[in-house]
Amino acid sequence: MDLNALGTEFVNAPLNRRDLLQDPFDQFESWMACLLQARAVEPNAMTLSTVNTEGQPSSRIVYLKAVDRQGFVLFTNYQSQKSVELARNPKAALTFFWPQLNRQVRIEGTVQKTSEEESDGYFARRSRASQLGAWASQQSQRLTSRDALDDQFKAMEKRFPQAVPRPPHWGGYRLSPDRMEFWHGRLNRCHDRFEYRSTSTGWTITRLSP
């Protein structure tokens, strides 16, 4: 398997400082709108990176469910590995990679739980199967077999024959960024990179070397 043979030349128009919006949330939404228009597959898929108390990072793919001026929102099991690590170290990072447009966004900041009302509102919009799955799965815990998980799901179907309430161990997180980076692929690996940093007076924008 020759991985050295793999590679892509990014033939894109330049991304200049004058092309960028002053607010990184506006810039993110502009790029997301392009992806939606292009019918990209799962453009809200993102890598969430956390760090445990020993300094060991871990990453996994999760889904962005909302974005506002306060930050980027995801939902999960509060007893999962990621949640345990966030409880001890609320610093985290998100990475979006969009090969359809040869673009990447990196986000760093601090995470807080969403309100009970926000978590309730999102959970109520999930499918019944997803709601039951939130009860059935003891996320990140050892599982004896697939049958054990299926049995637990069936037990939840019997427990909640009608409406499914939000589990107390399930809810949202909002990452409030202090740094966002927008990467735009270019020829010869001479990519365009711009960093937004939060300051007391707003956001600064700096071009970075690729």
C-alpha positions in Angstrom: 0.0 0.0 0.0 1.8 3.1 -1.3 0.3 6.0 0.5 3.0 8.3 -0.9 1.2 8.1 -4.2 -1.9 9.7 -2.8 -2.4 13.4 -3.0 -4.4 16.2 -4.5 -3.5 19.4 -6.2 -5.9 22.1 -5.0 -6.8 24.3 -8.0 -8.7 27.1 -6.4 -8.9 30.9 -6.8 -7.0 32.9 -4.2 -8.4 33.6 -0.8 -7.4 37.2 0.1 -7.8 39.2 3.2 -10.3 41.5 1.5 -12.4 38.4 0.8 -12.9 37.7 4.5 -15.7 38.9 6.7 -14.6 40.7 9.9 -16.6 38.4 12.1 -15.5 34.7 12.0 -19.0 33.5 12.7 -20.2 35.3 9.6 -17.2 33.8 7.7 -18.1 30.3 8.9 -21.7 30.7 8.0 -20.7 31.9 4.5 -18.6 28.8 3.9 -21.3 26.6 5.3 -23.9 28.2 3.0 -21.6 27.3 0.0 -21.5 23.7 1.2 -25.2 23.5 1.5 -25.6 25.0 -1.9 -23.2 22.4 -3.3 -25.2 19.6 -1.5 -22.1 18.4 0.3 -22.4 15.2 2.3 -22.7 15.9 6.1 -21.1 19.3 6.1 -21.8 19.6 9.8 -19.6 16.6 10.7 -16.7 17.8 12.8 -13.8 16.4 14.8 -14.0 17.2 18.6 -10.7 17.0 20.4 -10.4 16.8 24.2 -7.5 16.2 26.6 -7.6 14.1 29.7 -5.8 14.8 33.0 -2.6 13.0 31.8 -2.4 15.2 28.8 -3.5 12.5 26.4 -5.6 14.0 23.6 -8.5 12.1 22.0 -10.6 12.9 19.0 -13.9 11.8 17.5 -16.4 12.8 14.8 -19.5 14.5 16.2 -22.2 16.7 14.6 -22.6 20.5 14.8 -26.3 21.1 15.7 -26.3 24.9 16.1 -24.1 27.9 15.8 -24.7 31.4 17.2 -22.6 34.3 18.4 -22.0 32.4 21.7 -20.4 29.4 20.0 -20.8 26.0 18.4 -23.3 23.5 19.8 -23.2 19.7 19.9 -25.2 17.1 22.0 -24.0 13.9 23.7 -24.1 11.6 26.7 -22.7 13.4 29.7 -21.2 10.2 31.0 -19.1 9.6 27.8 -15.4 9.8 27.7 -15.5 13.2 26.0 -17.8 14.5 28.7 -15.6 13.2 31.5 -12.6 14.9 29.9 -14.5 18.2 29.4 -15.6 18.2 33.0 -12.0 18.1 34.1 -10.6 20.3 31.3 -13.1 22.5 29.4 -10.6 23.5 26.8 -11.4 21.8 23.5 -11.0 22.1 19.7 -13.2 21.5 16.7 -12.0 20.7 13.1 -14.1 20.8 10.0 -12.7 19.4 6.7 -14.6 20.0 3.5 -12.9 18.2 0.6 -15.6 19.3 -1.8 -14.4 22.9 -1.6 -10.8 22.1 -0.4 -11.4 24.0 2.8 -10.8 23.4 6.5 -11.8 25.3 9.7 -10.1 24.9 13.0 -11.7 26.2 16.2 -10.3 26.4 19.7 -12.0 27.6 22.9 -13.8 26.8 26.1 -16.8 24.5 26.5 -19.9 24.8 28.7 -23.1 22.8 29.0 -26.1 24.2 27.3 -29.1 25.1 29.3 -31.7 22.5 30.3 -34.2 24.2 28.1 -31.9 24.1 25.0 -31.1 20.4 25.6 -34.8 19.6 26.0 -35.7 21.5 22.9 -33.2 19.6 20.7 -34.0 16.2 22.3 -37.7 16.7 21.5 -36.9 17.2 17.8 -34.9 13.9 17.6 -36.5 10.8 16.1 -38.1 8.4 18.6 -35.4 5.8 17.7 -32.6 8.3 18.5 -34.3 9.2 21.8 -34.6 5.6 22.8 -30.9 5.1 21.8 -29.9 7.9 24.2 -31.4 5.9 27.0 -30.2 2.5 25.8 -26.5 3.4 25.3 -24.1 3.7 28.2 -21.7 5.5 26.0 -18.0 4.7 26.3 -18.7 1.9 28.8 -17.7 -1.7 28.1 -20.3 -3.7 26.3 -20.5 -7.5 26.6 -22.2 -8.0 23.2 -24.3 -6.4 20.5 -27.2 -8.4 21.8 -26.9 -6.7 25.2 -27.3 -3.3 23.5 -30.2 -4.5 21.4 -31.9 -5.9 24.5 -31.4 -2.6 26.3 -33.0 -0.8 23.4 -36.0 -3.1 23.5 -36.3 -2.5 27.2 -36.5 1.2 26.6 -39.2 0.8 24.0 -41.3 -0.9 26.7 -40.4 1.6 29.3 -41.4 4.5 27.2 -44.4 3.4 25.0 -45.3 7.0 24.1 -43.3 10.2 24.7 -39.6 9.7 25.5 -38.2 12.3 28.0 -34.6 13.5 27.8 -32.3 11.4 30.0 -30.7 13.4 32.8 -27.3 12.2 31.6 -27.7 13.6 28.1 -27.5 17.2 26.8 -25.6 19.8 24.9 -22.3 21.6 25.0 -21.4 24.9 23.5 -17.8 25.7 22.5 -17.1 29.4 22.7 -14.1 30.2 20.5 -11.2 32.4 21.2 -9.4 31.3 18.0 -10.7 30.3 14.6 -8.6 29.4 11.5 -9.8 29.2 7.9 -7.7 27.1 5.5 -8.2 27.3 1.7 -6.3 24.7 -0.4 -4.0 26.1 -3.2 -1.6 24.8 -5.8 1.9 23.6 -4.7 0.8 23.3 -1.1 1.0 27.1 -0.9 -2.4 27.3 0.8 -4.2 30.3 2.1 -4.6 30.4 5.9 -6.1 33.1 8.0 -6.4 33.2 11.8 -9.0 35.0 13.8 -8.2 35.8 17.4 -10.5 37.2 20.0 -9.4 40.4 21.8 -11.0 42.8 24.2 -12.0 45.0 21.2 -13.1 42.4 18.7 -11.4 39.9 16.3 -7.9 40.3 14.8 -7.2 38.6 11.4 -3.7 37.4 10.5 -2.5 35.5 7.4 -0.4 32.4 8.4 2.2 30.6 6.4 0.9 27.2 5.1 
